[in-house]
Each structure stands twice: as structure tokens, then as C-alpha cells.
């Protein structure tokens, strides 16, 4: 398999403008996601200015921007403002606030009014059930299952992703995102399951050309790399 044979949609995950525009030129990239952590890492100081600037350059693929309040009333205000920035904007709402209170009532209200959402930071099938119910009668939206973090906890995310797809299957306007992948294999796994979208950072996307590579040839390239770097370092014994 090579990247052109994948059925899953790849969304670039990041907040570096140059990197996002580079990925925009890549026909394999179907959309974009950001979050406050990535934006802080990229040194962004003005949230709205950054978002509007990016949207002026990327007007025709889905882009998710996340609210950052921990108060549901303020989340709602921020969500309405973010949604007004463009037709291709999806508003990211965390699955709970920092106290663990479910965001489902707010999700249902916003989605029911036609605001496209990306509900984020889900790690359990029960959370998927709750959020799917909240989104059932609303606008097209994404449900982000943080499969990489599930794996970080020593739990296989594949059964959870499979069950999440079953939960969401009756609702054709909803798509499951495999979020926080750790390796190219995760793209293959998510694709095989029928997950709709996977979010991938630029450093991982750089490895995408390795997909489907002959392993014997890959081995030879690795040996040559070790030899080349040893020579460049001038190692002697």
C-alpha cells in the first residue's frame, strides 16, 4: 500500500503557518486541525489574528479551531465567534470542562443551531456514545478519539475505535477522527478499520513516503545511513 491508496482522510495537525501552507499544497491533505497547546508551541499570541490569517490562505478545506474557556457560557460565546470566521471552520469543544463536567448539553445546543463542531479529547467509548447522542440531530461534525493517548495508557485503541464507529454508524453526518497517532502504522490501522479521518503532525507526515516501502531496501538504506554518519563523524578505533 502507498499513501495514494488510503481511503482515510488525512488532516494536518499543527499551528505553524509555514508548515500549514506547505501541507495545503499537498493534495493528500484533506483538512487541518489546531489546538491551544500547538498554538502556544508555535508562539502565537493573537488567536483571532492567526486564525483569520490562515483562513485567508486556506479557504476551502476544513479547519478546526478550539475554544479555550473553562466556563460553558464563555465557551458558547467563543464558539459562535469562531464559527463566524468561515464556512470551512469547525469549532473544537472539549468533551468536558477541567472539572470533568460533560460538554454534551453545549454540544447539542451548538450543533442543533447548525454550528459545525469537532468534539475533542475523547478517550472512552462511553464518551463517544454521549457525544454522538448530543450531535445526532445537528450539523456535520467530527468526534475525536485520542487513540494515541489511549495507547500511551497501555490500552489497545483498535477495539475502542471499532466500537466507536459502530456507535456513530447511524449518523452519516458524523465522522470519527483517530487523533494523536504515534507512527505511520496508525494510519494503516485506522484506514483498515474504516475510520473517517486521522490527524497527523508535520513531523509524522514527513515519514509518509516510507509507507509501503520494501523492507529489504529499507534495511539497506538504514545500514548505509549508519555508515555514512560514522564516516561524517570521523570515528576511529
C-alpha positions in Angstrom: 0.0 0.0 0.0 1.1 3.6 -0.7 -0.4 6.9 0.5 -2.5 7.4 -2.6 -4.3 4.1 -1.9 -5.5 5.2 1.5 -9.3 5.7 2.0 -8.9 7.6 5.2 -8.7 11.4 5.1 -5.5 12.9 6.4 -5.8 16.2 8.4 -2.5 18.0 9.1 -2.3 18.8 12.9 -0.3 21.9 13.7 -0.3 25.7 14.2 2.8 26.8 12.3 1.7 28.9 9.3 4.6 27.9 7.0 4.0 24.2 7.8 0.3 24.5 7.3 0.7 26.2 3.9 3.2 23.6 2.9 0.7 20.9 3.7 -2.0 22.9 1.9 0.0 22.4 -1.3 -0.1 18.6 -0.7 -3.1 17.0 -2.4 -3.1 14.2 0.2 -4.0 16.7 3.0 -7.8 17.0 3.2 -8.0 19.3 6.2 -6.4 20.9 9.2 -6.7 20.9 13.0 -5.2 23.1 15.7 -5.4 23.3 19.4 -4.2 25.8 22.1 -1.2 23.7 23.0 0.0 23.6 19.4 -0.6 27.4 19.1 1.3 28.1 22.2 4.2 25.9 21.0 4.2 27.9 17.7 4.5 31.2 19.6 1.1 32.5 18.6 0.0 35.5 20.7 -3.2 36.7 18.9 -5.6 33.8 18.5 -8.1 35.5 16.2 -5.5 37.2 14.0 -3.7 33.9 13.5 -7.0 32.1 12.6 -8.2 34.8 10.2 -4.8 34.9 8.5 -4.8 31.1 8.0 -8.3 31.1 6.7 -7.5 33.8 4.1 -4.8 31.4 2.8 -6.8 28.1 3.3 -10.5 28.9 2.5 -11.6 25.6 1.0 -10.6 22.7 3.4 -11.9 22.0 6.9 -10.0 23.7 9.7 -10.7 23.2 13.4 -10.0 25.9 16.0 -10.6 25.2 19.7 -12.3 27.3 22.4 -10.2 27.9 25.4 -12.5 28.9 28.2 -13.4 26.6 31.0 -16.8 28.2 31.5 -19.6 26.8 29.4 -21.3 30.1 28.8 -18.0 31.6 27.6 -17.2 28.5 25.5 -20.6 29.1 23.8 -19.7 32.8 23.1 -16.3 31.8 21.8 -17.7 29.0 19.7 -20.2 31.4 17.9 -17.4 33.8 17.2 -15.1 31.2 15.8 -17.8 29.7 13.7 -18.4 33.1 12.1 -14.9 33.2 10.6 -15.6 30.9 7.7 -17.8 28.2 6.1 -14.9 25.7 6.4 -14.4 26.3 10.2 -15.2 23.6 12.7 -15.3 24.6 16.4 -13.4 22.3 18.7 -15.2 21.8 22.0 -13.5 19.7 24.8 -15.6 16.7 25.9 -15.6 18.0 29.4 -14.5 21.1 31.4 -11.5 20.8 33.7 -13.7 19.6 36.5 -15.0 16.7 34.4 -18.4 18.1 33.7 -19.7 16.9 30.3 -19.9 19.4 27.5 -22.8 17.4 25.9 -25.5 20.0 26.6 -23.5 22.8 25.0 -22.5 20.4 22.1 -26.2 19.6 21.5 -27.2 23.3 21.6 -24.5 24.5 19.2 -24.8 21.6 16.7 -28.6 21.9 16.8 -28.2 25.5 15.6 -26.1 24.5 12.7 -22.6 25.1 14.1 -20.1 22.5 12.8 -18.1 21.0 15.7 -15.1 18.9 16.4 -15.6 17.5 19.9 -12.1 16.7 21.2 -10.2 14.7 23.8 -12.4 11.7 24.0 -10.7 8.5 25.3 -13.6 6.2 26.1 -16.5 4.6 24.1 -18.9 5.9 26.7 -17.8 9.4 25.9 -18.3 8.7 22.2 -21.9 7.5 23.0 -22.7 10.6 25.0 -21.3 13.0 22.4 -22.8 11.1 19.4 -26.2 11.4 21.1 -25.6 15.2 21.5 -24.6 15.6 17.9 -27.3 13.3 16.5 -29.7 15.9 15.2 -27.2 18.7 14.4 -24.7 20.0 11.9 -21.9 17.9 10.3 -19.3 17.3 12.9 -16.3 15.3 14.0 -15.7 13.2 17.1 -12.0 13.0 18.0 -10.9 9.8 19.7 -7.4 10.3 21.1 -6.1 6.9 20.1 -2.5 7.7 20.7 -3.2 8.7 24.3 -5.2 5.5 24.7 -2.2 3.6 23.5 0.1 5.6 25.9 -2.0 4.2 28.7 -1.2 0.7 27.6 -4.6 0.1 26.1 -5.2 -1.1 22.5 -7.1 1.7 20.8 -8.3 -0.5 17.9 -11.3 -2.2 19.7 -12.3 1.2 21.0 -12.2 2.8 17.6 -14.1 -0.1 16.1 -16.9 0.2 18.7 -16.9 4.0 18.3 -17.6 3.5 14.6 -20.5 1.2 15.4 -21.9 3.8 17.8 -21.7 6.5 15.2 -22.8 4.4 12.1 -26.4 5.5 12.1 -25.4 9.2 11.8 -23.9 9.8 8.4 -23.2 13.4 9.1 -20.7 12.5 11.8 -17.1 11.4 11.2 -14.7 9.7 13.6 -11.2 11.1 13.9 -8.3 9.0 15.0 -6.3 11.7 16.9 -2.8 11.8 18.2 -1.2 9.0 16.1 2.3 8.0 17.1 3.6 6.2 14.0 2.7 5.6 10.3 1.4 2.2 11.2 -1.5 4.0 13.0 -2.6 5.5 9.6 -2.7 2.0 8.2 -4.6 0.6 11.2 -7.2 3.5 11.1 -7.6 3.1 7.4 -8.2 -0.7 7.7 -10.9 0.0 10.4 -12.8 2.5 8.2 -12.1 5.5 10.5 -13.0 8.6 8.5 -10.2 11.0 9.4 -6.7 10.8 11.1 -4.9 13.9 12.3 -1.2 13.8 11.7 1.6 16.3 12.7 4.1 17.5 10.1 7.0 15.5 11.6 5.0 12.3 11.2 3.7 13.3 7.8 7.4 13.6 6.7 7.6 9.8 7.2 4.6 9.1 4.9 6.8 8.3 1.9 8.0 5.3 3.8 4.5 3.7 3.6 4.7 0.5 1.5 8.5 0.6 1.2 10.2 -2.7 0.6 11.7 -3.8 3.9 14.9 -5.3 2.5 15.6 -2.0 0.7 14.7 -0.1 3.9 17.2 -2.2 5.8 19.9 -1.4 3.2 19.2 2.3 3.4 19.5 2.1 7.2 22.9 0.4 7.0 24.1 3.0 4.6 22.9 5.7 6.9 24.9 4.3 9.8 28.0 4.0 7.6 27.6 7.5 6.2 27.1 9.1 9.6 30.0 7.2 11.2 32.3 8.4 8.3 31.0 12.0 8.6 31.7 12.0 12.4 35.3 10.8 11.7 35.1 7.9 14.2 38.3 5.9 14.7 39.2 3.0 16.9 
